[in-house]
């Protein structure tokens, strides 16, 4: 298992490395909007620090809609092409499509139709990702953040509909908790589970404390049951501060190893 930390601040990369993590998870939308010159400088700094950026969240900007009547799949493919091309240069392996705003179904529109549209978007992005030796995962979000794909079970369903080997599902244990979902879908996900996000089972979405270890052990058992052994990224609120939280959690995440 490899362990990483989500951040959009390159000034935190060295802290993550020094704490003993394996990689950084960075916002794809930030990577894509960089000028060529800014990306070259970013890539050079990543190499200098010496920790790969293996994972990407924050995939789509809200203005690039992936549901509704006005989807432009050519624009989606072009966006993904730029993102994956850059990500692959700095160690990229997996990208996460959370993007709750971009995938929120407009009021009055049909769920099944937009489910199918989202499945096509996953397939398009999966095809681009595969050209760069990467894959894409859909992140189920609780219903306070979006109204499409709110459980791991639904995430697996849309991945089956996408029917592309580079389109997989993510399990974010905070969202599993907020949605009141059991761990059954995770236990049965097999190789369709492609990535994991970790925050404690609490509305504060903080990184786990010692008191959360028993819950983490239950989650670890579910991952072991489905054979998952890829990456787990800390994503949420780093309390009481970033440095202390990442240092504290480096010991806690060993229950997943």
N, C-alpha and C positions, 0 to 999 in steps of 0.2 A: 504494500500500500504506500502511496506517495501522499504527502500532506502539504497543503499550500494555504495561502492567505489571500483574500480578495482586497484589493486596494486600487484606487485610481491615481495614487500619489507616488511617483517614482522615488521621492525622497524617503519613502518607507521601505524600499526594496532591500536596502542593506540591513535594516532592523530584522526583516523577515529571514534573511539568510543567516544572520548572526544568531538568531533564536533556534536555528537548526531545521527550518522547513526546506522542502525540496523545490518549490516553485512558487510563482506569483500568479494570481488570477486578476486580469486587467479588463476594463471595459472595452468591448469591441468598438463601440460607437466613438470612443476617444481615439482609438487607433486609426479608424477610417478617416476621421476629420483632420488628421495631421497633414500638413503640407509635406511634400517629398523631403524637403530640407529638415523639417521638424522630426519626421520619422527616422531619417538617417541619424540624427543626433540622439534620438531616443534609443535606437538599436545599438549605437555605440556605447551609450551609458549602461544599457542592460548587460552588454558583454563585459564592460569594465567591472560592474558590480559582481557579476559571476553567478547569477541565479536566473534560470530560464523562465519565460512567461509562457507556461504550458497551457493555460486555460483562460477563457474569455467569457465574461458575462455582459450584461447590458448590450445585447446584440443589435437591436434595431432602434433607431431614433423614433419618437412618437409620430413624427410626420410621415414616416414611410409605413403606410398601412398594410397589414397582411391579412385583414378581413374586410368585409364590406364589398360594395359593388365596383370600387375603383382601384382594384389591385393591379399593379403593373409588375408582372413576373419578370420582365426583362430588367426592370430597375432593381428588383430584388436580387436577381442573379448578378448584375453588375456590382451592386453593393457588396454582396458576399464574396465575389471575386477579389475585389480590392482588399477586403478584410482578411481573407484567408491567405492571400499572397503575402501580405505583410506579416501576419501571425506566424506563418511557417518559417520566416526568416529568423525569428527570435525564440524558437523552441515550441511553437504552438502544436497542441495535440487535440484539444477539444474546445468547442464553443457552446455556449448556453443561450438558448432562446427563451428568455423570460419575457421581457418586453411587454409587460401587462397592458400599458397604454396602447401600444401598436396593435395588440390582438384583441382589444375589447370590442365585442360585437355591438354595433349601433342598435339603439332601442328600436324594437319592432322587426328586426331582421331575423331570419330563420337560423336556428342553432346548427342544424344538420348541414345546411349549405355552407356555413362559415367553418364548421369543423372540417369539411372536405377541402375548403380553400386553404386552411391552415396546414392540413396534411400535404397539400401540393407544395406549399412554401417549404415545409420540412424536407420534402424530396428534392426540391431545387437546391436548397442550401446543402443538403447531404451530398448531392452530386458535385457541387463545387468543392466542398470540404475534402471529398475523396481524392480529388485531383492533387491535393497538397498533403496527402497522407494524414488527414485529420478527420474528425467526425463531429456531428452536431447533436446536441441534446435539447429536448424540450423540457422546460422547468414548470411543473405544476405549481400554480400559485393559489393561495387562499382567495375566497370570493370577495374579500375587501380590496384586492388588487386587480382582479380581472374577472370576467364572466365566461371564460373559455379555458378549459383544462384546469380543474381545481383539485385533482387528486392524482396520485401515482397511477392508479388503475386507469384513469382517463388518459394520462400521458402515454401509457403503454398501448392503449387502444388507438390513439392517433398515430403512433409510430408504426403500428401494424398497417394502418390505412396508408401511410406514406410509402411503405414497402420499399425502403432503401436501406442497404446494410450500414450506411453511414449516418442514419437517423435513429437516435436512441432516446431513452428517457432518463431524466434526472430525478433523484430523491433529495429534497430539501427537508430536513427533519423539523425545522421550524414550521414550514407550511403543512407538513403532515400533522403536526400538533394542532395548528390553528384550524385545520379542516376537520379535525376529529377522525382522521382516517386510521384504520388499523395498519399493522405492518405486514398484512397478508400479501398485498400486491408486491411489496419489496421482496419478500421471501421467495415469491414465485416468478420474479422478473427474469432470472437467468441472465444471459448475455445481452438482453435488451436494456439493462441498466448500465448507463454509460458514464455517470458522474454523480457526485454527492456533495451537497452543501450542509454545513453544520452550524447550528446555533442552538441554544438550549430550549427546552420545552416550556417557554414562558413568553408572555406577550411583550416583555422587554427586548426580546430577540438578542440578548447578550450572548457572549461567548461563555461556554460552560465553566462552572465553578466546581470545586471538589464535591459539593452536595449533588451535582448533576451526574456524577460518574455512574451510579446505578442505572439511570436512564440511558446513558451512552452505551453501557454494556448490553442493554436490551437491543438498541439499534445495531450495535456491532454484531450481535448474534443473528439478526435478520439479514444483514449484509453477507455474513458468512454462509447462511442458508442458501442464498442465491448464487454463491460463488464469486461475489464481487471483490476485486482486488486491484482497483485502478487508482483513483484519486479522491481525496476528501479535502474540500476547501472551507476554511472558516469564512462565513459570510454573515454579517449582521452588525451589531453594535459592540464596539470594543471598549468595555467598561472595566475599571474606572478610566483607563486611557489605553491607547493602542499598544504601547510597549509592554505594559504590565499584562494586558490580556493575551497577547501572542506568546509571551514567556510562560504564563500560567497554563495555557492550553497545550503547549508542546508536550507536557507530561500527560495531560488528560487524554490526548488523542492516541496515546499508546494502546488504549483498550481496543482500538480498531485494527491494530497491526496484525 
